[in-house]
Amino acid sequence: MWRALLPHAIANRLAVLALDKLLPEDLERFWKTSSPRLLRSFSRRLGYLHTSERAQRLVETWLSPAGFLGTIEGLNDLTTAVLVNVAPVAPSDTLNAIARASGRERESGRFLKGEEFRTLLRSLAFESQYFERAFDLLIDLVEHEEPSHYGLPGHYHYKEVAKQCLARPGDGEIVSNILHRVLAAAIPGFGMSFYDAPVVIEAMVNVQPVVALDTIFANRSTTQRAGMDSLLERYDISALDCVPEALLFEWCDRDRTERYPWLASKISIFKKINNAEVRQWNEVALALLERSPDPLKVMRCYVKELEPMSWSGSRAIAWEANASLLDSFETHQNSALVAFVKEKKRRVQQSIAELRIREEAQERQENERFE
């Protein structure tokens, strides 16, 4: 009723006065005997009273291990709504309760699920003092979700949270720690199927591009292990594509021999025109090639990237369309590069011809099976 008739400031003040006057046993009797609708309304008002010590004590009690909201994994729709409403009053206790629930579920071979918890953690992450804990728990939650259960709104929130909390010069260490956390969670053996790792990495790259590039490069893949750079690509788009070109080249110039060829294999080098079979080089890929101290090394990376790892229909057709990009180097001023590309193109065309023969043989077998 207060919310309907009074401004928030006055309604909140009256609510604080009411809380202070009620005896603890009367307050407990009130919320325990309230109807679902009244309890929801009470918790919503309670959520505005984050400066009230009485409200804080009540919510902290609710969120304690034996409290009303202490067993997060067992909440129903009503009590989950109450949790979301009162979380701003005791953010640290909310994080503790979610962490306990996540730990118990993990010990039982299950995982804490629920879009409400993810949304709540993203909201708590906007508070700088809770960012690392909330983000860490958020990764724990989303890493075990099916891709269809975690869509684009979550991706947007990752970027917004990072933009609000991690864009300051002093936040670089936190960004580096988050990138290490993502890598550790994605290593086989940690039970993680985190297909959204590139989205988190892109959010970090957006706010701290130099720190992110340094961290990813320092932890790049080797022949013995997969590194952070193995998590960059998603749907043929690299998490590094968002880095401004000038900054990207400035970073590369700090170690030209190593960084130019490494980056050549980590950015998106071409795009499809109108989703057709026509391909076009990305400008940054061409500029990277021209600036590199060893363009042949960069081109070798590009040729490898032209081989499709995902496609629909015929892989040979997709590969042939990608390889057509090499035609633009037939008249390049670097004669060594022209010769190199010519030889690589010959080998690629031979591989495509062999692949086409295998595809046609497989198609005949499948047709015969249904005759």
C-alpha positions as CSV (number, residue, x, y, z in Angstrom):
1,M,0.0,0.0,0.0
2,W,2.8,2.4,0.8
3,R,4.3,1.9,-2.6
4,A,1.0,2.6,-4.3
5,L,0.2,5.8,-2.4
6,L,3.5,7.3,-1.3
7,P,6.8,8.3,-2.9
8,H,9.6,5.8,-2.4
9,A,11.6,7.9,0.0
10,I,8.6,8.4,2.3
11,A,7.5,4.8,2.0
12,N,11.0,3.5,2.8
13,R,11.2,5.8,5.8
14,L,7.9,4.5,7.2
15,A,9.1,0.9,6.5
16,V,12.3,1.5,8.5
17,L,10.3,3.0,11.4
18,A,8.0,0.0,11.4
19,L,10.8,-2.5,11.4
20,D,12.5,-0.7,14.3
21,K,9.3,-0.8,16.4
22,L,8.5,-4.5,15.8
23,L,9.8,-7.0,18.3
24,P,11.9,-9.8,16.7
25,E,9.4,-12.5,17.5
26,D,6.5,-10.3,16.0
27,L,8.5,-9.7,12.9
28,E,9.3,-13.4,12.5
29,R,5.6,-14.3,13.1
30,F,4.6,-11.8,10.5
31,W,6.7,-13.0,7.6
32,K,6.2,-16.7,8.4
33,T,2.4,-16.4,8.4
34,S,2.1,-14.0,5.5
35,S,0.4,-15.0,2.3
36,P,2.6,-15.5,-0.8
37,R,1.5,-12.2,-2.2
38,L,2.2,-10.3,1.0
39,L,5.5,-12.0,1.5
40,R,6.6,-11.0,-2.0
41,S,5.5,-7.4,-1.4
42,F,7.2,-7.3,2.0
43,S,10.5,-8.6,0.5
44,R,10.3,-6.1,-2.3
45,R,10.0,-3.2,0.1
46,L,12.7,-4.8,2.3
47,G,15.1,-4.7,-0.7
48,Y,15.0,-0.9,-0.7
49,L,16.1,-0.7,2.9
50,H,19.8,-1.6,2.4
51,T,20.9,1.2,4.8
52,S,18.7,-0.1,7.7
53,E,20.7,-2.2,10.2
54,R,17.4,-4.0,11.2
55,A,16.7,-4.9,7.6
56,Q,20.3,-6.1,7.1
57,R,20.2,-8.3,10.2
58,L,16.9,-9.8,9.1
59,V,18.2,-10.6,5.6
60,E,21.5,-11.9,6.9
61,T,19.5,-14.3,9.2
62,W,17.4,-15.4,6.2
63,L,20.6,-16.1,4.2
64,S,22.4,-18.0,7.0
65,P,23.0,-21.7,6.5
66,A,19.9,-22.6,8.5
67,G,17.9,-19.6,7.5
68,F,14.7,-19.1,5.5
69,L,16.8,-18.6,2.3
70,G,19.9,-20.4,3.3
71,T,19.5,-23.4,1.0
72,I,19.5,-21.7,-2.4
73,E,19.2,-24.9,-4.4
74,G,15.9,-25.8,-2.6
75,L,14.1,-22.6,-3.2
76,N,10.8,-22.5,-5.1
77,D,9.5,-19.8,-7.4
78,L,8.2,-17.7,-4.4
79,T,11.3,-17.9,-2.3
80,T,13.6,-17.4,-5.3
81,A,11.7,-14.1,-6.0
82,V,12.1,-13.2,-2.3
83,L,15.9,-13.8,-2.6
84,V,16.2,-11.6,-5.7
85,N,14.2,-8.9,-3.9
86,V,16.3,-8.8,-0.7
87,A,19.8,-9.5,-2.1
88,P,20.7,-5.8,-2.3
89,V,20.4,-5.6,1.5
90,A,23.1,-8.2,2.1
91,P,25.1,-8.7,-1.1
92,S,28.0,-10.5,0.6
93,D,25.7,-13.0,2.4
94,T,23.8,-13.6,-0.9
95,L,27.1,-14.5,-2.6
96,N,28.0,-16.8,0.4
97,A,24.6,-18.5,0.1
98,I,25.0,-19.1,-3.7
99,A,28.6,-20.3,-3.2
100,R,27.4,-22.8,-0.5
101,A,24.6,-24.1,-2.8
102,S,26.9,-24.4,-5.8
103,G,29.4,-26.3,-3.7
104,R,26.8,-28.7,-2.4
105,E,25.3,-29.3,-5.8
106,R,28.8,-30.0,-7.2
107,E,29.6,-32.5,-4.5
108,S,26.3,-34.3,-5.4
109,G,27.3,-34.4,-9.1
110,R,24.7,-31.7,-9.9
111,F,25.0,-28.1,-10.8
112,L,23.1,-25.1,-9.6
113,K,20.7,-23.9,-12.4
114,G,18.4,-21.0,-12.9
115,E,18.3,-17.8,-15.0
116,E,17.3,-15.9,-11.8
117,F,20.6,-16.7,-10.1
118,R,22.6,-15.7,-13.2
119,T,20.7,-12.4,-13.4
120,L,21.2,-11.8,-9.7
121,L,25.0,-12.4,-10.0
122,R,25.3,-10.1,-13.0
123,S,23.6,-7.4,-10.9
124,L,25.8,-7.9,-7.9
125,A,28.9,-7.8,-10.2
126,F,28.1,-4.2,-10.9
127,E,29.3,-3.4,-7.4
128,S,33.1,-3.2,-7.6
129,Q,33.8,-4.8,-4.2
130,Y,31.7,-7.9,-5.2
131,F,32.8,-8.1,-8.8
132,E,35.4,-10.9,-8.7
133,R,33.3,-13.2,-6.5
134,A,30.1,-12.6,-8.5
135,F,31.9,-13.1,-11.8
136,D,33.6,-16.3,-10.5
137,L,30.2,-17.7,-9.4
138,L,28.6,-16.7,-12.6
139,I,31.2,-18.7,-14.6
140,D,30.5,-21.7,-12.4
141,L,26.8,-21.4,-13.2
142,V,27.0,-20.9,-17.0
143,E,29.7,-23.4,-17.7
144,H,27.4,-26.3,-17.2
145,E,24.3,-24.8,-19.0
146,E,23.3,-26.0,-22.4
147,P,24.0,-23.3,-25.1
148,S,20.2,-23.0,-25.8
149,H,19.7,-22.0,-22.2
150,Y,22.1,-19.1,-22.2
151,G,21.5,-16.6,-24.9
152,L,22.4,-13.2,-26.2
153,P,21.1,-11.2,-23.2
154,G,23.8,-12.8,-21.1
155,H,26.5,-11.8,-23.6
156,Y,25.3,-8.2,-23.4
157,H,25.5,-8.2,-19.6
158,Y,29.1,-9.6,-19.6
159,K,30.1,-6.6,-21.7
160,E,28.1,-4.1,-19.7
161,V,29.4,-5.4,-16.3
162,A,33.0,-5.3,-17.6
163,K,32.5,-1.8,-19.0
164,Q,31.1,-0.5,-15.7
165,C,33.6,-2.2,-13.4
166,L,36.8,-3.0,-15.2
167,A,37.6,0.0,-17.5
168,R,39.8,1.9,-15.0
169,P,43.6,1.7,-15.4
170,G,44.0,-0.1,-12.1
171,D,41.6,-2.9,-13.1
172,G,44.1,-4.7,-15.3
173,E,45.1,-7.3,-12.7
174,I,41.5,-8.3,-12.2
175,V,41.0,-8.7,-15.9
176,S,44.1,-10.9,-16.1
177,N,42.9,-13.0,-13.2
178,I,39.5,-13.5,-14.9
179,L,41.2,-14.6,-18.1
180,H,43.2,-17.2,-16.1
181,R,40.0,-18.3,-14.4
182,V,38.3,-18.8,-17.7
183,L,41.3,-20.8,-19.1
184,A,41.4,-23.0,-15.9
185,A,37.7,-23.7,-16.1
186,A,37.9,-24.7,-19.8
187,I,40.7,-27.1,-19.5
188,P,39.5,-30.8,-19.9
189,G,39.2,-32.4,-16.5
190,F,37.5,-29.4,-14.8
191,G,34.1,-30.6,-16.1
192,M,33.5,-27.4,-18.2
193,S,31.7,-27.2,-21.5
194,F,32.0,-23.4,-21.6
195,Y,31.1,-22.6,-25.1
196,D,30.7,-18.9,-24.1
197,A,34.3,-18.5,-23.1
198,P,35.0,-16.3,-26.2
199,V,32.2,-13.9,-25.0
200,V,33.9,-13.4,-21.6
201,I,37.3,-13.0,-23.2
202,E,35.8,-10.4,-25.6
203,A,34.3,-8.5,-22.7
204,M,37.8,-8.3,-21.1
205,V,39.4,-7.4,-24.4
206,N,36.9,-4.6,-24.9
207,V,37.7,-2.9,-21.6
208,Q,41.5,-3.7,-21.2
209,P,42.7,-4.6,-24.7
210,V,46.5,-4.3,-24.0
211,V,46.3,-6.2,-20.7
212,A,44.1,-8.9,-22.3
213,L,46.4,-9.2,-25.3
214,D,49.5,-9.5,-23.0
215,T,47.8,-12.1,-20.9
216,I,46.5,-14.2,-23.8
217,F,49.8,-14.1,-25.6
218,A,51.8,-15.0,-22.5
219,N,49.5,-18.0,-22.0
220,R,49.2,-19.0,-25.7
221,S,49.0,-22.6,-26.9
222,T,52.0,-24.8,-27.3
223,T,52.5,-28.3,-28.7
224,Q,52.1,-29.6,-25.1
225,R,49.0,-27.7,-24.0
226,A,46.0,-25.6,-25.1
227,G,46.3,-21.9,-24.1
228,M,43.9,-19.0,-23.8
229,D,44.2,-18.4,-27.6
230,S,42.4,-21.7,-28.2
231,L,39.2,-20.1,-26.7
232,L,39.1,-17.0,-28.9
233,E,36.9,-18.2,-31.7
234,R,33.1,-18.4,-31.7
235,Y,30.9,-18.8,-34.8
236,D,33.9,-17.8,-37.1
237,I,34.4,-14.6,-35.1
238,S,37.4,-13.9,-33.0
239,A,37.3,-12.2,-29.6
240,L,40.2,-10.1,-30.8
241,D,38.2,-8.5,-33.7
242,C,37.0,-5.8,-31.4
243,V,40.5,-4.3,-30.8
244,P,41.1,-1.1,-32.7
245,E,43.5,-1.5,-35.6
246,A,46.0,1.1,-34.5
247,L,46.2,-0.3,-31.0
248,L,46.5,-3.8,-32.4
249,F,49.5,-2.9,-34.5
250,E,51.1,-0.9,-31.7
251,W,50.9,-4.0,-29.6
252,C,52.4,-6.2,-32.4
253,D,55.3,-3.8,-32.9
254,R,56.6,-4.5,-29.4
255,D,57.6,-7.9,-30.5
256,R,57.3,-8.0,-34.3
257,T,58.9,-11.4,-35.0
258,E,56.5,-13.3,-32.6
259,R,53.4,-11.3,-32.5
260,Y,52.6,-10.7,-36.1
261,P,52.4,-14.3,-37.1
262,W,50.6,-15.3,-33.9
263,L,47.9,-12.6,-34.4
264,A,47.5,-13.7,-38.0
265,S,46.1,-17.0,-36.8
266,K,43.9,-15.5,-34.2
267,I,41.9,-12.8,-36.0
268,S,39.1,-13.2,-38.5
269,I,40.8,-12.8,-41.8
270,F,37.8,-12.7,-44.1
271,K,34.0,-12.3,-44.2
272,K,31.2,-13.6,-46.4
273,I,29.4,-11.0,-48.5
274,N,25.6,-11.2,-47.8
275,N,26.1,-14.7,-46.5
276,A,26.9,-15.9,-50.0
277,E,29.8,-17.9,-51.3
278,V,31.7,-14.7,-52.1
279,R,34.5,-14.0,-49.7
280,Q,36.3,-10.7,-48.9
281,W,39.5,-10.1,-47.0
282,N,39.1,-8.1,-43.8
283,E,41.1,-4.9,-44.0
284,V,42.9,-5.6,-40.7
285,A,44.2,-8.9,-42.1
286,L,45.6,-7.2,-45.2
287,A,47.2,-4.5,-43.2
288,L,48.7,-7.1,-40.8
289,L,50.3,-8.8,-43.8
290,E,51.8,-5.6,-45.2
291,R,53.2,-4.5,-41.9
292,S,54.7,-7.8,-40.9
293,P,58.5,-8.3,-41.0
294,D,57.8,-11.8,-42.5
295,P,54.8,-11.7,-44.8
296,L,55.3,-15.3,-45.9
297,K,54.9,-16.4,-42.3
298,V,51.7,-14.5,-42.0
299,M,50.4,-15.8,-45.3
300,R,51.2,-19.3,-44.2
301,C,48.8,-18.7,-41.2
302,Y,46.1,-17.3,-43.5
303,V,46.3,-20.3,-45.9
304,K,45.8,-22.6,-43.0
305,E,42.8,-20.5,-41.8
306,L,41.2,-20.8,-45.2
307,E,40.5,-24.5,-44.7
308,P,37.0,-24.6,-43.3
309,M,36.5,-26.2,-39.8
310,S,32.7,-25.7,-39.9
311,W,30.5,-25.7,-43.0
312,S,27.1,-26.7,-44.4
313,G,26.8,-28.8,-47.5
314,S,30.0,-29.6,-49.3
315,R,33.3,-28.9,-47.5
316,A,35.1,-28.8,-50.9
317,I,32.8,-26.0,-52.2
318,A,33.3,-24.0,-49.0
319,W,37.1,-24.5,-49.1
320,E,37.2,-23.5,-52.8
321,A,35.3,-20.3,-52.0
322,N,37.7,-19.5,-49.2
323,A,40.8,-20.3,-51.4
324,S,39.6,-17.8,-54.1
325,L,40.8,-15.1,-51.8
326,L,44.4,-16.0,-52.8
327,D,43.7,-14.8,-56.3
328,S,44.0,-11.2,-55.2
329,F,47.8,-11.7,-54.6
330,E,48.6,-12.8,-58.2
331,T,49.8,-9.2,-59.0
332,H,51.3,-8.3,-55.6
333,Q,54.5,-6.2,-55.6
334,N,56.3,-8.7,-53.4
335,S,57.5,-11.3,-55.9
336,A,58.5,-13.8,-53.2
337,L,54.9,-13.6,-51.8
338,V,53.4,-14.1,-55.2
339,A,55.5,-17.2,-55.8
340,F,54.7,-18.5,-52.3
341,V,50.9,-18.0,-52.8
342,K,51.0,-19.6,-56.2
343,E,52.6,-22.8,-54.8
344,K,50.2,-22.8,-51.8
345,K,47.2,-22.4,-54.0
346,R,48.3,-25.3,-56.2
347,R,48.5,-27.5,-53.1
348,V,45.2,-26.3,-51.8
349,Q,43.5,-27.0,-55.2
350,Q,45.0,-30.5,-55.2
351,S,43.6,-31.1,-51.7
352,I,40.2,-29.8,-52.7
353,A,40.1,-32.1,-55.7
354,E,40.9,-35.1,-53.5
355,L,38.3,-34.0,-51.0
356,R,35.7,-33.6,-53.8
357,I,36.4,-37.2,-54.9
358,R,35.8,-38.5,-51.4
359,E,32.6,-36.5,-51.0
360,E,31.2,-37.8,-54.3
361,A,32.1,-41.4,-53.3
362,Q,30.4,-40.9,-50.0
363,E,27.3,-39.5,-51.7
364,R,27.1,-42.4,-54.0
365,Q,27.3,-44.8,-51.1
366,E,24.5,-43.0,-49.3
367,N,22.3,-43.0,-52.4
368,E,22.8,-46.7,-53.0
369,R,21.9,-47.4,-49.4
370,F,18.4,-45.9,-50.0
371,E,17.8,-47.5,-53.4
